[in-house]
């Protein structure tokens, strides 16, 4: 865990998503790694995660920065399962 200059807890992580979705009437297996960041209370919960642990997250997607258009998930709420 790291801290911002303002003292807010910050954790960067990758979340692996795995599911089966319907596309054009056909089942499709979906797997992807999603870069994410958690701040404050979500960062404290995230720091207790174990590798491979299942989670449920809520948040929003945004550009990594003004110059880098890669998307990153900003986690507002995380529940460890």
N, C-alpha and C positions, 0 to 999 in steps of 0.2 A: 504494500500500500504506500502511496505517495501522498503528498499534500500540495495544494495550490499555494501560491504566494499569500493568499488570504487565509490560509489555514484550513481549507476544506479538504476532507479526505477524498482521494481519487484513485480508482482502480481501472486499468485497461485490461481487457480480456477478449477472447474469441469464444463465441457460442456456436456449437454445432447443432444445426437444425436437421432433423430426419423425420420424414412423414411420407404418406401416400396420398396423392391428390388426384382428382378426376380432371382430365383434359380431353375435350372432344369425345367424351364417353369412354375413355380408356384410362385405366389406373396407371399412374406414373409415380415411381419412387423418386422423392426429392431429398437431396442431401446438399448442404452448403455450410460453410463456415462464415459467421457474421462477426465482423469486428465491432466491439462495443466498449462503452465507457460508463462507469457508475460513479456518482458523486454523493457525498454526504452519507445519509443513512443507508442508501443502496450500496455504497462502497463498503461500509462496515459489514453488511450481510454478505456481500460478494467475497470479502476477504476470508470468510469462514468456509467457502466452498472447497470441495475436494475435486480433483481432476476426474472428469467423467460423470459427475453428479448431475442428475436431472433437475432442471429449474423451470419456472414459469416467470416470464418477464413482461413488463409493460413499459413503454417508452415511445420514443419518436426517432425517425431517421433524419439525419442532416448531413451536409457536406462536412468532410473532415476539417477543412479550412477554406478561406476565400480562394486560395490558389489550387487546392487539391479537391477535385469534385468527387472523390471516392466517398461512398456513403458509410456512415458509422451509426450504430444504434446507441442512442443515449438512454440508459436505463433509469426509469423513475421509480419502479417498484420491482422487487425480485423476491420470489418465494422458492425456498429450497425444498426439494421433495425427498 
